[in-house]
Amino acid sequence: MGLDQATLAAARATALQAADAADAIALARFGRPLRVDTKPGGTPVTEADTAIERELGGLIGEAHPEHTTMGEEGGGGLAADRPTWVIDPIDGTKNFLRGVPVFATLIALVAGGEAVVGVVSAPALGERTEGAAGLGVRRNGVDVAVSGVADLADAHVSLGDIDRLQQPARLWAGVSSLTARAWHARAFGDFWSHGMVAAGSCDVAVEREIEVWDVAAPACLVAEAGGRVTDLAGTPVLASAAPAPNAVVATNGLLHDAVLSELAQPLAPPRDAPA
């Protein structure tokens, strides 16, 4: 289901138009009292989430009636027979609720099992990263690419939610091994980690317990910027186990195999265990 460059360019234009609409809705509500509901998994959903997803679904549906959509709030899945738009209306809802400006709308087009258009728009940060397969990646209109760091000792690592990475213990052991070898490690999390990998500011990002809508747009950007995005087994992230990958590892590509190796480190024996 390959899309030609003209189709990709038109889809990119639609995604940017959708991001403009999402930014306006988010900023109009940011820092103000909001109606908040709780989803079955315990995560919050605000009136801004639902308003953005509804607006973007209508806009995209009008521009591309031959495509389908899925979103964090509206549900749906990746279609096998036609391109699917994947929408995360507000990635970082808890930040949004508390007045922390680190939140974004994520918009992707997935075709043939790959994310071929991606936009990550963080209006309160004044930052937008966007790209499409074969069309490059730009942050605020400036071309960007992954870093050339090839040694973990020089790597800047960004982690997702620490509480999620602590289980299972074997993964936490691997994360600890990775950060011990790295030049610097921080827990930026969410879209921000992946955007920094795509722009060369970070070299590695690791997250666990993510959904397709969390990773589709960032995966497009990192891959088009020259990096790799897989699960812990090295499987391309959108081809990973349904309904979502067990974890996501995004790197500049040069470090990917070394990072996966560190994350697979065995648990150390207890100190009082026999040699």
JOQUI-V625538 format. One record per residue. N is the residue number from 1. RES is the residue in three letters. OMEGA is omega in whole degrees, 0 to 359 (none if undefined). NEAR is the number of other ideal C-beta (glycine too) atoms within 10 Angstrom. D_FIRST is the distance of its C-alpha to the first C-alpha in Angstrom with 1 decimal. Layout:
BEGIN
<<N | RES | OMEGA | NEAR | D_FIRST> <N | RES | OMEGA | NEAR | D_FIRST>>
END
This chain:
BEGIN
<<1 | MET | 180 | 13 | 0.0> <2 | GLY | 179 | 10 | 3.8> <3 | LEU | 181 | 20 | 6.4> <4 | ASP | 186 | 9 | 9.7> <5 | GLN | 179 | 11 | 12.9> <6 | ALA | 179 | 8 | 14.5> <7 | THR | 178 | 17 | 11.9> <8 | LEU | 179 | 19 | 12.2> <9 | ALA | 178 | 15 | 15.9> <10 | ALA | 179 | 16 | 16.3> <11 | ALA | 177 | 24 | 14.6> <12 | ARG | 179 | 20 | 17.0> <13 | ALA | 177 | 13 | 19.8> <14 | THR | 180 | 22 | 19.2> <15 | ALA | 179 | 28 | 19.2> <16 | LEU | 176 | 15 | 22.5> <17 | GLN | 178 | 16 | 24.0> <18 | ALA | 179 | 24 | 23.3> <19 | ALA | 176 | 22 | 24.9> <20 | ASP | 180 | 14 | 27.9> <21 | ALA | 180 | 17 | 28.4> <22 | ALA | 179 | 27 | 28.1> <23 | ASP | 182 | 18 | 30.6> <24 | ALA | 180 | 13 | 33.1> <25 | ILE | 182 | 22 | 33.0> <26 | ALA | 183 | 24 | 33.4> <27 | LEU | 178 | 12 | 36.1> <28 | ALA | 183 | 10 | 38.1> <29 | ARG | 184 | 19 | 38.4> <30 | PHE | 179 | 18 | 38.6> <31 | GLY | 180 | 11 | 42.2> <32 | ARG | 177 | 8 | 43.2> <33 | PRO | 184 | 6 | 44.0> <34 | LEU | 169 | 14 | 41.0> <35 | ARG | 184 | 10 | 40.5> <36 | VAL | 173 | 13 | 39.0> <37 | ASP | 179 | 10 | 38.0> <38 | THR | 179 | 9 | 37.2> <39 | LYS | 182 | 12 | 34.2> <40 | PRO | 180 | 5 | 34.8> <41 | GLY | 178 | 6 | 34.0> <42 | GLY | 181 | 6 | 36.7> <43 | THR | 182 | 10 | 34.6> <44 | PRO | 172 | 15 | 35.5> <45 | VAL | 183 | 18 | 33.6> <46 | THR | 176 | 20 | 35.2> <47 | GLU | 177 | 13 | 35.3> <48 | ALA | 177 | 26 | 33.4> <49 | ASP | 185 | 26 | 30.4> <50 | THR | 180 | 18 | 30.2> <51 | ALA | 180 | 19 | 30.9> <52 | ILE | 183 | 26 | 28.2> <53 | GLU | 178 | 24 | 25.5> <54 | ARG | 180 | 15 | 26.8> <55 | GLU | 182 | 16 | 26.9> <56 | LEU | 178 | 26 | 23.4> <57 | GLY | 178 | 20 | 21.9> <58 | GLY | 181 | 13 | 23.7> <59 | LEU | 181 | 18 | 22.9> <60 | ILE | 180 | 22 | 19.1> <61 | GLY | 178 | 13 | 19.2> <62 | GLU | 182 | 9 | 21.2> <63 | ALA | 185 | 16 | 19.0> <64 | HIS | 183 | 18 | 15.6> <65 | PRO | 180 | 8 | 16.6> <66 | GLU | 179 | 6 | 13.2> <67 | HIS | 174 | 18 | 12.1> <68 | THR | 181 | 17 | 14.1> <69 | THR | 169 | 20 | 16.3> <70 | MET | 181 | 20 | 18.1> <71 | GLY | 181 | 22 | 21.2> <72 | GLU | 184 | 23 | 24.1> <73 | GLU | 184 | 19 | 26.5> <74 | GLY | 179 | 14 | 24.6> <75 | GLY | 185 | 7 | 22.7> <76 | GLY | 181 | 16 | 19.5> <77 | GLY | 178 | 12 | 16.7> <78 | LEU | 181 | 17 | 13.1> <79 | ALA | 179 | 15 | 11.3> <80 | ALA | 190 | 9 | 9.2> <81 | ASP | 178 | 7 | 8.1> <82 | ARG | 181 | 11 | 7.5> <83 | PRO | 182 | 21 | 7.9> <84 | THR | 171 | 21 | 11.4> <85 | TRP | 183 | 27 | 14.2> <86 | VAL | 187 | 28 | 16.6> <87 | ILE | 166 | 26 | 20.2> <88 | ASP | 189 | 29 | 23.3> <89 | PRO | 173 | 30 | 26.0> <90 | ILE | 173 | 29 | 28.6> <91 | ASP | 187 | 25 | 28.1> <92 | GLY | 183 | 21 | 31.7> <93 | THR | 180 | 21 | 33.3> <94 | LYS | 174 | 14 | 36.5> <95 | ASN | 181 | 18 | 36.9> <96 | PHE | 181 | 24 | 36.3> <97 | LEU | 184 | 16 | 39.0> <98 | ARG | 179 | 9 | 41.5> <99 | GLY | 177 | 10 | 41.2> <100 | VAL | 189 | 12 | 39.5> <101 | PRO | 182 | 16 | 37.2> <102 | VAL | 175 | 18 | 34.6> <103 | PHE | 183 | 26 | 31.9> <104 | ALA | 168 | 33 | 28.6> <105 | THR | 181 | 30 | 25.8> <106 | LEU | 182 | 31 | 22.4> <107 | ILE | 180 | 31 | 19.3> <108 | ALA | 169 | 28 | 15.7> <109 | LEU | 180 | 30 | 12.2> <110 | VAL | 178 | 25 | 9.9> <111 | ALA | 180 | 21 | 6.1> <112 | GLY | 179 | 11 | 4.9> <113 | GLY | 179 | 11 | 8.7> <114 | GLU | 174 | 19 | 9.7> <115 | ALA | 187 | 29 | 11.8> <116 | VAL | 172 | 26 | 11.0> <117 | VAL | 178 | 33 | 13.9> <118 | GLY | 173 | 30 | 17.2> <119 | VAL | 174 | 27 | 20.7> <120 | VAL | 186 | 28 | 23.8> <121 | SER | 182 | 25 | 26.7> <122 | ALA | 191 | 24 | 30.2> <123 | PRO | 180 | 20 | 32.6> <124 | ALA | 174 | 19 | 35.8> <125 | LEU | 185 | 13 | 35.2> <126 | GLY | 185 | 8 | 34.3> <127 | GLU | 175 | 18 | 31.2> <128 | ARG | 176 | 21 | 27.6> <129 | THR | 184 | 26 | 24.9> <130 | GLU | 179 | 25 | 21.6> <131 | GLY | 178 | 28 | 18.8> <132 | ALA | 183 | 26 | 15.3> <133 | ALA | 180 | 20 | 13.3> <134 | GLY | 183 | 12 | 15.4> <135 | LEU | 177 | 15 | 17.7> <136 | GLY | 181 | 13 | 20.1> <137 | VAL | 179 | 25 | 21.9> <138 | ARG | 170 | 16 | 25.0> <139 | ARG | 184 | 21 | 27.7> <140 | ASN | 175 | 11 | 29.8> <141 | GLY | 181 | 7 | 28.6> <142 | VAL | 179 | 8 | 29.5> <143 | ASP | 178 | 11 | 27.1> <144 | VAL | 178 | 21 | 27.1> <145 | ALA | 179 | 15 | 26.1> <146 | VAL | 181 | 28 | 26.9> <147 | SER | 176 | 24 | 30.4> <148 | GLY | 180 | 12 | 31.7> <149 | VAL | 185 | 19 | 33.8> <150 | ALA | 182 | 13 | 33.8> <151 | ASP | 179 | 13 | 36.6> <152 | LEU | 180 | 21 | 36.7> <153 | ALA | 179 | 8 | 40.2> <154 | ASP | 190 | 14 | 39.0> <155 | ALA | 172 | 25 | 36.1> <156 | HIS | 186 | 19 | 35.9> <157 | VAL | 175 | 27 | 34.4> <158 | SER | 182 | 25 | 33.4> <159 | LEU | 173 | 21 | 33.4> <160 | GLY | 182 | 24 | 32.2> <161 | ASP | 184 | 15 | 34.7> <162 | ILE | 182 | 12 | 37.4> <163 | ASP | 179 | 9 | 38.3> <164 | ARG | 181 | 15 | 34.9> <165 | LEU | 182 | 21 | 35.0> <166 | GLN | 178 | 13 | 38.4> <167 | GLN | 356 | 11 | 37.3> <168 | PRO | 185 | 12 | 37.0> <169 | ALA | 182 | 9 | 39.8> <170 | ARG | 178 | 13 | 38.0> <171 | LEU | 180 | 20 | 35.3> <172 | TRP | 176 | 16 | 38.1> <173 | ALA | 178 | 17 | 39.9> <174 | GLY | 177 | 24 | 36.8> <175 | VAL | 179 | 23 | 36.5> <176 | SER | 178 | 16 | 40.2> <177 | SER | 180 | 18 | 40.0> <178 | LEU | 183 | 25 | 37.2> <179 | THR | 177 | 19 | 39.0> <180 | ALA | 181 | 10 | 42.3> <181 | ARG | 186 | 16 | 40.9> <182 | ALA | 176 | 20 | 39.2> <183 | TRP | 182 | 13 | 40.9> <184 | HIS | 179 | 12 | 40.3> <185 | ALA | 178 | 19 | 38.6> <186 | ARG | 178 | 13 | 38.2> <187 | ALA | 177 | 14 | 36.6> <188 | PHE | 174 | 18 | 34.7> <189 | GLY | 173 | 20 | 32.0> <190 | ASP | 183 | 27 | 29.0> <191 | PHE | 187 | 27 | 26.8> <192 | TRP | 179 | 25 | 29.7> <193 | SER | 184 | 25 | 29.5> <194 | HIS | 177 | 33 | 25.9> <195 | GLY | 179 | 30 | 26.4> <196 | MET | 174 | 25 | 29.4> <197 | VAL | 180 | 29 | 27.5> <198 | ALA | 183 | 32 | 25.0> <199 | ALA | 178 | 23 | 28.1> <200 | GLY | 179 | 19 | 30.1> <201 | SER | 172 | 17 | 32.8> <202 | CYS | 182 | 27 | 32.1> <203 | ASP | 184 | 30 | 30.9> <204 | VAL | 171 | 30 | 30.0> <205 | ALA | 181 | 30 | 29.1> <206 | VAL | 177 | 26 | 29.4> <207 | GLU | 176 | 23 | 28.9> <208 | ARG | 179 | 23 | 29.2> <209 | GLU | 177 | 17 | 28.4> <210 | ILE | 179 | 21 | 25.5> <211 | GLU | 182 | 13 | 22.8> <212 | VAL | 182 | 25 | 19.1> <213 | TRP | 177 | 22 | 20.2> <214 | ASP | 193 | 23 | 22.7> <215 | VAL | 186 | 29 | 20.3> <216 | ALA | 181 | 29 | 16.8> <217 | ALA | 177 | 33 | 18.2> <218 | PRO | 180 | 33 | 20.6> <219 | ALA | 178 | 28 | 18.1> <220 | CYS | 185 | 33 | 16.1> <221 | LEU | 181 | 33 | 19.5> <222 | VAL | 181 | 32 | 21.0> <223 | ALA | 182 | 24 | 18.2> <224 | GLU | 178 | 24 | 18.0> <225 | ALA | 176 | 26 | 21.8> <226 | GLY | 183 | 17 | 21.9> <227 | GLY | 179 | 27 | 22.5> <228 | ARG | 176 | 23 | 21.1> <229 | VAL | 182 | 28 | 20.6> <230 | THR | 167 | 22 | 21.0> <231 | ASP | 184 | 21 | 23.1> <232 | LEU | 180 | 19 | 26.6> <233 | ALA | 181 | 13 | 25.4> <234 | GLY | 178 | 12 | 23.1> <235 | THR | 176 | 13 | 19.9> <236 | PRO | 198 | 16 | 17.1> <237 | VAL | 181 | 25 | 18.0> <238 | LEU | 175 | 23 | 15.0> <239 | ALA | 183 | 12 | 15.1> <240 | SER | 187 | 21 | 18.8> <241 | ALA | 177 | 10 | 20.9> <242 | ALA | 1 | 9 | 20.3> <243 | PRO | 181 | 9 | 21.2> <244 | ALA | 179 | 18 | 21.5> <245 | PRO | 177 | 28 | 22.3> <246 | ASN | 177 | 15 | 26.0> <247 | ALA | 180 | 23 | 26.3> <248 | VAL | 176 | 26 | 24.5> <249 | VAL | 177 | 24 | 25.6> <250 | ALA | 180 | 32 | 24.6> <251 | THR | 175 | 27 | 26.3> <252 | ASN | 179 | 25 | 26.5> <253 | GLY | 180 | 20 | 25.2> <254 | LEU | 184 | 18 | 28.6> <255 | LEU | 194 | 26 | 30.1> <256 | HIS | 183 | 18 | 27.4> <257 | ASP | 179 | 12 | 28.8> <258 | ALA | 179 | 17 | 32.3> <259 | VAL | 178 | 27 | 31.4> <260 | LEU | 179 | 19 | 29.8> <261 | SER | 178 | 13 | 33.0> <262 | GLU | 182 | 23 | 35.2> <263 | LEU | 178 | 21 | 33.5> <264 | ALA | 181 | 14 | 34.1> <265 | GLN | 178 | 15 | 37.8> <266 | PRO | 176 | 9 | 40.0> <267 | LEU | 175 | 11 | 42.5> <268 | ALA | 178 | 10 | 45.8> <269 | PRO | 176 | 9 | 48.7> <270 | PRO | 184 | 7 | 51.2> <271 | ARG | 182 | 5 | 54.1> <272 | ASP | 179 | 5 | 56.6> <273 | ALA | 178 | 7 | 54.7> <274 | PRO | 180 | 5 | 56.3> <275 | ALA | none | 3 | 55.2>>
END
